[in-house]
Amino acid sequence: MSRRWIGFVLVVLSAVCWSSAGLFVRLTDLDAWTIVGWRSLFAGLALAAVLALRGRGERGSTFGAAGWGATLLVSTATVAYIAALTLTTVANVLLIYACLPLVAAGLARLILGEPLSPRVLAAGACCLAGVAIVVGVPTGSGHLLGSVLALLMTSAFGGLLIVVKSHPGLDIVKINTLGCLLCAVAALPFMSRQVPDPKALSSLALLGIVAMALAFLLFLEGGRRIPAGEAGLISLLDVVLGPLWVWLAFGEAPGSGALAGGALIIAALAWYLRRPQRDPAPARRSAAVAGCGGTER
């Protein structure tokens, strides 16, 4: 498989993992900060186990200032997401998150010099329209601070893509381990002190391991191999698949709006990916491939 298609498959798998979050959250009856605290703790412990099993580190992997920057972005994106949900509607947050492909492509243009593909812009605009149909147009004035935090979350996620792409030797397992543990610490003052029952605890463990740790690793590994805007675009499959799994598992019909919006998002992705994309920067990509040799597992 080509480097691009490996990246494509990894990002699709990450979207599938992220989309499973709704299934696990539905099995718990906890507040948002308690969920994010336990989820982050389980994810951090799972990734710490990966680090321990891997030994002293991947050959050729690095950390340094870029690693700490990426760790901060992981924590910022997660905490800002939860905080935004407590201040504004889920619809507002999802609509702002749908701008991720455009944010990632813009940052890649400014920082990495990647050409701003008209195909990414067009497909991203279609996906944004699709998400608007899925969640409906928010009513009311909303909460400005919540919207600002949602934009911060989206920008941090886009910036994370840029960091791992421009530093292909980064140790992404260590980055995500530290990022998850920082999220758990940040949630500690706001979460319940009572230990959840076994059923809820099991759901939180799966939520942390599958829908956070594994999803992040797959997304960052895939994001190194394809343009940042494309990775952000593919990740929007999460918005479509999430309601689908809940519908199949719990019988909650997504409604005609969700079906129509999901169809538009899938159509936009299919249009964008219908033919191989030319590498916009062969020289830089070749250097990245050489640099990734020590981090691919």
N, C-alpha and C positions, 0 to 999 in steps of 0.2 A: 504494500500500500504506500501511496505517496505521503509525504509529510503533511500535506494539506488535508488529505482524507483521514489520516490518523487523528489530527487535531479536530476535525469535524466530528468524528465518532466519539471522541472523549468529551467534547462539549455537549453533544446530544445526551450522552449517558449522565453527565452532571445535571442536566435539566431534568431528566427522569428522576434522579435522586432527590433534587430539590422539590420536585412536584409531589413527592410522597409525604412531605411535611404535614399537609392537611389531614392525612389518614391518622397520623400519630397524635396530632393535637386534638382531634375529635375524640380520642380515647382518654383524654385527661379533662379535669374540671378545675384548672388552676389559672391564676392570673398571669399576665404576660411576663412580668419580671421573674416570677418563679420558673416559668417555662424556659426562658432564655438562660437563667442561671444554671439549672440542671442540664439543659441541652448543651451549653458551653462546657460544663464540667465533664460530661461524658465524652464529648468530642475531644476535649483536651487530653483526657486520660487515654482514649483510644489512639490518638496520634502520638502521645508519649510512649505508648507501648510499641508503636511502629519504629520510633526512634531507637528504643532499647534493643529491639530485635535486629535492627539494621546495623547496630554497632556504633562505632565512633563517627559515622557520617559517610555520605556518599563520596566516592572519589571525585575530586575536582569541584565539589560543592563549596559555595561561599556563603557568607552572611553579611557581616559588616554593616555600614550605614544603610545600604539599600535594603538589607534584611530587616533592620529595625523599622525602617520606613514602611515596608510592606506589612509588617506585624501591626503597626499602628493603623494602617488602612483597613486591615481585616477587622480589628476591634472597633474602629470608628464606624464602618459600614454596618456591623451587626447591632451595636448599641443605638446608633442613629435610627435604624429601622424600627426597633422596638419603641423608642421614644416618640418617633413620628406617629406610630399607631395609637399611642395614648393621647395624642393631641389633635389629630385630624382623622378623617375617614380613611378606611382601607382603599376606597376608590381613588382618593387623592394620591395616596402613596403609590398605588399601582400605576396610575397614569404618569406620575413623575418617573418611576422606575422604567417605564416603557421607553423613556428617552435615552436609556443606557447605550444603545448602538450609536446614536448621534454623539453622545458625550464621549464615548470611547474613541470613535473615529476622529472627533475634533482634537482630543488630547494626543492621539497618535500623530496627527498632522502637526501639532504645535511642538511636541517633544521629540518624536522619532522622525518626522519629516515624511511620513507615509502619505501618498496622494489621497485626497478625499474623494473616494469613488462616488460618482453619481448613482450607481446601483445601490450602494449602501444607504445613501440618503433617501432614495425613492422607496426601497424596501422598508427602511426604518419608519418612514412616514406612514406607510400602509399598516405596519405593525402597531403604531401608535393609534391609528384609527380603529384597528381591530380590538385593542385593549379598551378603548373608550366604549365600544359597543358591548364588550364583555361585562364591564363593571357598571356601565351606565354613566351618564353625565352627572357629576356631583351637584347637589343642590345646596343653596346657602352660601354664605361668604367663606366658610371654612376657617381654619386656623392658620395664620401666617407662619407661626413658629413651626408647626408640624410640617407644613409644606417646605420650609427652609431645611428642616432636618431630613426630609425625604430626598431633597436635592443633594444634601451633603452625603447621604448614603449612596446615591447613584454616582456622584462624582468620585467618592472614595473607591467604589467598586471599579469604575473606569480607570482610575489612577493605579489600582492594583494590577490590572491587566498590563498597563504600560510598564510598570516597574519590573514584573517578571519577564516581560518580553525584551526589555532593554538590558536585563541582567540575566542571561540564560543559565548561569551557573548557580543561581540562588537555591538554597536549600528550602524548598517550599513546604516540606514536612515540618521542619523546625518553625518556620514562619507561622503556619497554621496552628501548631501546638501552642506557641506563645500567645497568638491572637485569641484563641478560644479561652485559654486560662485567664487572660486579661478581661475578657467579656464576663466570665464567671465572677471575678472579683468586683467588676463594676456593678453587676446585678445584685451582689450580696446584700447591700444596705436596703434594697427595696423588695426582696423576695421573702416569702413566708419561711419561718424557721421550722415549720413542721415537715417531717419527712413524708413524702407522698406514699400512698398505698402501693402494694407490689404491682398491680396492673398499671397504674399511672407511671410508676418508676420504670417499668419495662418499656412503656411507650416513649418515655423521655430518653431512655438509653438508645432506642432505635432512631429516635429523632436526631440525637446528637451524632451518632455514628454514621448513619446512612445519609440523612438529609442535611448534614453540616460538614462533618469531617471528610467523608468520601466525596461528596459533591464538590467541595472546595478543591480538593486535590485533583479530581478529574478536570475541573474547569480551568485551573491554572496550568496544568500540564497541556491541555488542549489549546489554551489561549496562547501558548508560546509558539505554536506551529501554524497559526492562521492569523490574518489581520485582526486587530483589536475590534474594529467595528463589526466584523463578521461574527466573532465570538459573542459579542453582546447581543447581536441579532438572533443567533441560534438559541441563546439562553432564554429568550422570550417564550420558547416552547413550554417553559415552566408554568406560565400564565394559562396556557390552554390545557395542559395535562393535569394540573392540580384539581380543578373542578371535575374532570373526567373520572379520576380515581375515586373521589368522594361519591360521585354519582353511582359508580359501579359497586362500591363497597357498602354504602348506606342508603342507596336509593334516592338520593337527593338530586332531582333533575336540574341540570344547569340552566334550563330555560332557553327560549328561542334567541335571546340576545347573546348569550354565551356561545351558543352553537354558531350563530352568524359571525360573531367576532372571531371565534376560534378558526373558522374556515378562512376568513380573510388573512389571519396571521400565517396559517399554514400555506396558503396560496402565495403570500409574499415571500416566505422562505423558499418554497419550491421554485419560484421564479428566479430568485437570486442565485440559487445553487444548481440551476439546471445545466450549467456548463462550467468546466473548470475555469477558475480565475487565474489570470496571469500574475506572477509574483511581481509586486510593484517595486521591489528593491532587491534584485538578485544578489548583489554583492553583500548587502547587509544580512540577508537571509542566510547566505552561505556561511558567513561568520557566526551567525547564531546557531546554525546546525552544528558547526564544529565545537562551539562552546557548550552545547547541550549534551555532548557525548558522554560526559561523566555523570549526568543527572537522570538520564532515561533509565527506567527500571524494566 
